[in-house]
Amino acid sequence: MRAEIIAVGSELLLGQITNTNATFISARLAEIGIDVYYHTVVGDNPDRLKKAIGIAQKRADLIVFSGGLGPTKDDLTKETIAVILETYLENNVDALNSIEDYFLRANRIMTENNKKQALILADSFVLKNHHGMAPGMALEKNGLQYILLPGPPHELEPMFEKEAIPYLLGALGKQEVIVSRVLKFYGVGEAELEDRVQGILLRQSNPTVAPLSSQDAVILRLTAKANSTDEAVKMIAPVEKEIRNLVDEFIFGTDDDTLSSKAAELLKKSQLTIAAAESLTAGLFLSELASEPGISSSLKGGVVVYNEEVKVEQLGIPQSLLDEYGVISSECAEALAVKVKQKFGSDIGIGLTGAAGPSPHDGKPVGTVWIGIALQNGEVSTFKLDLSGNRNTNRRRASQYALYYLIKELK
Amino acid sequence: MRAEIIAVGSELLLGQITNTNATFISARLAEIGIDVYYHTVVGDNPDRLKKAIGIAQKRADLIVFSGGLGPTKDDLTKETIAVILETYLENNVDALNSIEDYFLRANRIMTENNKKQALILADSFVLKNHHGMAPGMALEKNGLQYILLPGPPHELEPMFEKEAIPYLLGALGKQEVIVSRVLKFYGVGEAELEDRVQGILLRQSNPTVAPLSSQDAVILRLTAKANSTDEAVKMIAPVEKEIRNLVDEFIFGTDDDTLSSKAAELLKKSQLTIAAAESLTAGLFLSELASEPGISSSLKGGVVVYNEEVKVEQLGIPQSLLDEYGVISSECAEALAVKVKQKFGSDIGIGLTGAAGPSPHDGKPVGTVWIGIALQNGEVSTFKLDLSGNRNTNRRRASQYALYYLIKELK
């Protein structure tokens, strides 16, 4: 099955927004073995949309549309498709109810325009929208599959995964379900990880194992196709185990976990409190932890000790220690962790010091970072990083590594 | 002139990367009055690329290509265009020199493959690449304009602005230069801003005035076309003045300014030092300031006082004040600002307290935030926000508003 994705919207052609929907849809179609041959973007113009559809009909078996399902006069994707397919739009009771429900929940008044959104292509299958008003649609005509999706990514993405993918699997005659499991790594580069699990990557077929890289983690996505969710889960388990046998030390979480959510979860579970003394990160570590709801029972607070005199005055780091070992040292990171733990009466103390850049600091090259972790039993560990980014990627990575080492200690 | 942008690259069709190049090129073309009618994405496949070009030739006067100019066998944009246009590739001495220079500068060894990148379409105009090896090309054939650009955005963007735009203006017979000036706003919504400057927006032509919205600011981009840079700058000045007369109170900076860079600049200029006590933002405000290089002479540090007892113990906020007014109050924000200024011996103190969400806090609804600013002369101001985002957009906006109010005080 060859697919084409047509995004409809003049704002895309004006460069006001980026076509991230095509990226998302392409990645999900690749997972179920559908090849995407073209992306097309066309404006809110019925003639040009008609021509684009005409071209796609000749070169694709599946056309996925995004955008143009809204309530305004500019939204004309389904109207244009109705003309081309020589069919008509009809009111869909479920869709109308769902739109009315949406307005009730949002406590807003429904306008006549919104009723337009309850119109669907005759004989189409409704793709439910749990995050907005416009229902999606799927239909087959003359051997071609058409999928219509709303433009906003937070509506399109769950609709595509939960409604369109099962529809497509059915259309492909596959009695299949797709189950994905994401393993999240830190402290290891994508190339090194691929190298270490290469044997598994090479013989992958079902489940597939795809390495992905994001800003804050390296990811392996395991995707199994099976006749039932249970079966798919059972197919993924041994592959996950095999991967864990090779590289478990770098896995900090799964699926929707982030470094901060995992650290917050483990802190809550262990009923331990934490405080931090931050130099180069200047509050970034604590702020990341505080992004997690319900952290207040674990997070006491901390100090930002940006320059040397503040470290001495506010935390009581001995000036002699700084003179002997320097501000960027294992000894300073340890002292920051121990002192902030004492000062805030927390179970765990974290210390962060380093040279973020752009210039070397206290004789240490840009990217040198020391992290200290003082535990409730009195033990203190320190970790050294040699980062190679710019000022702000170094600061961010230092904060993320501190979360990663914290997770390892809490496990 | 009708334009089409064709991005070449299988990784786009696999959903591994997003076509941000089309967004960038579209926005720049809109500025010089060229309408983009279609974006197309096609894989590294010569047959399908040929077909895509054939379609574009029928519906566009200008085709802009991105990607496929690299050294590998998969890179075949210029080779395919050569076949279609019945022309040939020739070695370009300047391009080869520039590639050799690049390898010298990068201290890397040049391979035979890289010489392929010095081949350009016969009779084409070379678009210089100052950030990579592949030169771009521009040529006219049978009344159509073809522009070829490398895929990596950090190479494509400067090449398009500095090389392709002047070429296009020349091709359009315009002896013009384009100059843009960006005004950055905070504390005002895009809709309200547009409403207040509507008179200017409506009669805009040269300079054009385009409202843009980004995560952290509302932006007006003024773009003038003129015969010289001087003339363009002179055309922008009165329009900027007129805008400032209407909404100057919301303008925090221009061009590349961010809230944190502007705050850091004003702190340095005034030689004032700063400290902050952060509750809901938990270090985010200080971390934003610390993202600016050279901030260490201004930024003393601060405390993260996440829960009530820490506010009392670490900063000496009177328990009676918290009991009387609550943690989320003008009084608490003021006390945080004053106390942290005293404790750190800084000229300015900032206090941040509020209910980030997801649940109300201390009887205050989600999104209620108080910001306190204590100045060197003993004056203290407090500001209330009623934010409507989720936990982390509220935390981020609170931090950004604190920077914005700080900028206003420093001005």
Interface residues (C-beta under 8 A of the other chain):
Chain A: L12 L13 L14 G15 Q16 I17 T18 N19 T20 A22 T23 F24 I25 S26 A27 R28 L29 A30 D35 V36 Y37 Y38 H39 T40 V41 V42 G43 R48 K51 A52 I55 R59 A276 E278 L280 T281 A282 G283 L284 F285 L286 S287 L289 A290 S291 P293 I295 S296 L299 K300 G301 G302 V303 V304 V305 Y306 N307 V310 Q314 K343 F344 A356 G357 P358 S359 R391 N392 R395
Chain B: L12 L13 L14 G15 Q16 I17 T18 N19 T20 A22 T23 F24 I25 S26 A27 R28 L29 A30 D35 V36 Y37 Y38 H39 T40 V41 V42 G43 R48 K51 A52 I55 R59 L212 A276 E278 L280 T281 A282 G283 L284 F285 L286 S287 L289 A290 S291 P293 I295 S296 L299 K300 G301 G302 V303 V304 V305 Y306 N307 V310 Q314 K343 F344 A356 G357 P358 S359 R391 N392 R395
